[in-house]
């Protein structure tokens, strides 16, 4: 009986040892498989998020204002003179001006310069001329550094240059369309995206130099 008990004890010990050994051998493998699965899922999420953010960054709607679905809501002044370049010497900004419109509620926007809303008055004429651009580093990324009293120059296709003095700056939401309304003075409204996920608009109001 004693020999049988000893033999059974040895067999049980061997089985327990084999089970423990397999558990130890399999544990690293299970961990690595779990880690690999997590990294794959995390990588896919990062790719999707990157693609979404890239799309949103270049989406023209990020520069639009709400409740301005028709370009007819902004007065138009016909002229053969066209603005072609905008510069802010103090911020080292020199950019081409691209004529743009609101087509069926969609705001045209460019990645090559600053957009000029052609249905607003010509810069320098009476009224509120609207210009806008992305806040990319090579475009209007430095615009938030502008200060009242600094100059904005606009060059025209006929070679003339008009200067505007910054009166003030402000940050608004896309619902605050009053900044785009017509005015009795001669001004330009220059704006770019700002805020969390570009949900705001940083606006510069500048008037012609008297």
C-alpha positions as CSV (number, residue, x, y, z in Angstrom):
1,X,0.0,0.0,0.0
2,X,2.8,2.3,0.8
3,X,4.6,1.6,-2.5
4,X,1.3,2.3,-4.3
5,X,0.8,5.5,-2.5
6,X,4.4,6.6,-3.2
7,X,4.0,5.7,-6.9
8,X,0.7,7.6,-7.1
9,X,2.4,10.6,-5.4
10,X,5.3,10.5,-7.9
11,X,2.9,10.3,-10.9
12,X,0.8,13.2,-9.5
13,X,3.9,15.3,-8.9
14,X,5.1,14.6,-12.5
15,X,1.7,15.6,-13.9
16,X,1.7,18.8,-11.9
17,X,5.2,19.6,-13.0
18,X,4.3,19.1,-16.7
19,X,1.2,21.3,-16.3
20,X,3.1,24.0,-14.6
21,X,5.8,23.8,-17.3
22,X,3.3,24.1,-20.1
23,X,1.7,27.1,-18.4
24,X,5.0,28.8,-18.1
25,X,5.9,28.0,-21.7
26,X,2.5,29.2,-23.1
27,X,2.3,32.4,-21.1
28,X,4.9,34.4,-23.0
29,X,3.3,33.2,-26.3
30,X,-0.2,34.3,-25.2
31,X,1.1,37.7,-24.1
32,X,2.9,38.3,-27.3
33,X,-0.2,37.4,-29.3
34,X,-2.3,39.8,-27.2
35,X,0.3,42.5,-27.6
36,X,0.5,42.0,-31.4
37,X,-3.3,42.2,-31.6
38,X,-3.4,45.4,-29.6
39,X,-0.7,47.0,-31.7
40,X,-2.5,46.2,-34.9
41,X,-5.8,47.6,-33.7
42,X,-4.0,50.7,-32.4
43,X,-2.2,51.2,-35.7
44,X,-5.5,51.0,-37.6
45,X,-7.1,53.6,-35.3
46,X,-4.1,55.9,-35.8
47,X,-4.3,55.5,-39.6
48,X,-8.1,56.3,-39.6
49,X,-7.6,59.3,-37.3
50,X,-4.7,60.6,-39.4
51,X,-6.8,60.3,-42.6
52,X,-9.7,62.0,-41.0
53,X,-7.6,64.9,-39.7
54,X,-5.9,65.3,-43.0
55,X,-9.2,65.5,-44.8
56,X,-10.6,68.0,-42.3
57,X,-7.5,70.2,-42.5
58,X,-7.9,70.6,-46.2
59,X,-11.7,70.8,-46.2
60,X,-12.8,74.2,-47.5
61,X,-15.7,74.1,-45.0
62,X,-13.3,74.8,-42.2
63,X,-13.0,78.4,-43.6
64,X,-16.7,78.9,-44.2
65,X,-19.3,80.8,-42.2
66,X,-22.8,79.5,-41.4
67,X,-26.0,80.9,-42.9
68,X,-24.2,82.3,-45.9
69,X,-25.4,79.8,-48.5
70,X,-25.8,82.3,-51.3
71,X,-23.1,84.5,-52.6
72,X,-25.8,87.1,-53.4
73,X,-25.9,87.9,-49.7
74,X,-22.7,89.8,-50.1
75,X,-22.7,92.9,-52.3
76,X,-20.7,92.9,-55.5
77,X,-18.7,95.7,-57.1
78,X,-17.7,95.1,-60.7
79,X,-14.3,96.4,-61.8
80,X,-11.5,95.4,-64.2
81,X,-8.9,95.9,-61.4
82,X,-8.0,92.7,-59.6
83,X,-5.9,92.1,-56.4
84,X,-3.1,89.7,-57.0
85,X,-0.9,89.7,-53.9
86,X,-1.2,90.4,-50.1
87,X,1.7,91.0,-47.8
88,X,2.3,91.7,-44.1
89,X,5.9,92.9,-43.8
90,X,6.0,92.6,-40.0
91,X,5.0,88.9,-40.2
92,X,7.0,88.0,-43.4
93,X,3.8,87.1,-45.2
94,X,3.7,87.4,-49.0
95,X,1.0,85.4,-50.7
96,X,-0.8,85.4,-54.0
97,X,-4.5,86.3,-54.0
98,X,-6.9,83.8,-55.6
99,X,-10.4,84.9,-56.7
100,X,-13.0,82.7,-55.0
101,X,-16.8,82.4,-54.6
102,X,-19.5,80.6,-52.7
103,X,-20.9,78.0,-55.0
104,X,-24.2,76.3,-53.8
105,X,-23.2,76.9,-50.2
106,X,-19.6,75.7,-50.6
107,X,-16.8,78.2,-50.0
108,X,-14.0,77.9,-52.5
109,X,-10.6,77.9,-50.8
110,X,-7.0,77.5,-52.0
111,X,-3.9,75.9,-50.6
112,X,-1.7,78.2,-52.7
113,X,-2.4,81.6,-51.2
114,X,-5.3,83.7,-49.8
115,X,-8.8,83.6,-51.2
116,X,-10.6,86.8,-52.2
117,X,-14.4,86.6,-52.1
118,X,-15.1,88.2,-55.5
119,X,-18.7,89.0,-54.5
120,X,-17.4,91.4,-51.8
121,X,-16.1,94.9,-52.8
122,X,-12.7,95.2,-54.3
123,X,-10.1,95.9,-51.5
124,X,-9.8,99.7,-51.3
125,X,-13.3,100.4,-52.5
126,X,-16.1,101.4,-50.1
127,X,-17.4,98.5,-48.2
128,X,-16.1,95.3,-46.6
129,X,-13.7,93.2,-48.7
130,X,-13.4,89.6,-47.5
131,X,-10.2,87.6,-47.7
132,X,-9.4,84.3,-46.1
133,X,-6.9,81.5,-46.0
134,X,-5.8,78.4,-44.2
135,X,-3.7,78.6,-41.1
136,X,-0.9,76.5,-42.6
137,X,2.6,77.6,-41.6
138,X,3.3,78.6,-45.2
139,X,0.1,80.5,-45.5
140,X,-1.6,82.4,-42.6
141,X,-0.1,80.5,-39.7
142,X,1.5,83.6,-38.3
143,X,-1.6,85.8,-38.7
144,X,-2.5,85.5,-35.0
145,X,0.7,87.5,-34.2
146,X,-0.6,90.6,-36.0
147,X,-1.1,93.8,-33.9
148,X,-3.3,96.9,-34.3
149,X,-1.4,99.6,-36.2
150,X,0.5,97.2,-38.4
151,X,0.2,97.4,-42.2
152,X,-1.3,95.0,-44.7
153,X,-0.5,95.8,-48.4
154,X,-2.4,94.6,-51.4
155,X,-0.9,94.7,-54.9
156,X,-3.1,94.8,-57.9
157,X,-2.7,93.5,-61.5
158,X,-2.2,97.1,-62.8
159,X,0.8,97.5,-60.4
160,X,-0.9,99.7,-57.8
161,X,-0.4,99.0,-54.1
162,X,-2.8,99.9,-51.4
163,X,-2.1,99.8,-47.7
164,X,-4.5,99.0,-44.9
165,X,-3.9,99.7,-41.2
166,X,-5.0,97.0,-38.7
167,X,-7.7,98.4,-36.5
168,X,-8.4,95.4,-34.3
169,X,-8.5,91.6,-34.2
170,X,-11.0,89.2,-32.7
171,X,-11.9,85.5,-32.6
172,X,-15.4,84.5,-33.6
173,X,-17.5,81.4,-34.3
174,X,-18.7,80.5,-37.8
175,X,-22.2,81.7,-36.7
176,X,-21.0,85.3,-36.1
177,X,-21.5,86.4,-39.7
178,X,-21.8,90.0,-38.8
179,X,-18.1,90.5,-39.5
180,X,-18.9,89.8,-43.2
181,X,-21.6,92.4,-43.5
182,X,-21.3,95.5,-45.7
183,X,-19.8,98.6,-44.1
184,X,-19.8,102.4,-44.8
185,X,-16.1,102.6,-44.6
186,X,-13.3,101.1,-46.8
187,X,-12.0,98.0,-45.0
188,X,-10.7,94.5,-45.5
189,X,-11.7,91.5,-43.3
190,X,-8.9,89.0,-43.4
191,X,-9.4,85.7,-41.4
192,X,-8.1,82.2,-40.9
193,X,-9.0,79.2,-38.8
194,X,-8.3,79.1,-35.1
195,X,-9.3,77.3,-31.9
196,X,-9.7,73.6,-31.1
197,X,-9.9,71.6,-34.3
198,X,-10.1,74.9,-36.2
199,X,-13.7,75.5,-35.0
200,X,-13.1,79.3,-34.6
201,X,-12.1,82.1,-36.9
202,X,-9.3,84.6,-36.1
203,X,-10.3,87.8,-37.8
204,X,-8.3,90.9,-38.7
205,X,-10.1,94.2,-39.5
206,X,-8.0,96.7,-41.4
207,X,-9.0,100.1,-42.9
208,X,-7.5,102.1,-45.7
209,X,-4.7,104.4,-44.7
210,X,-6.1,108.0,-44.5
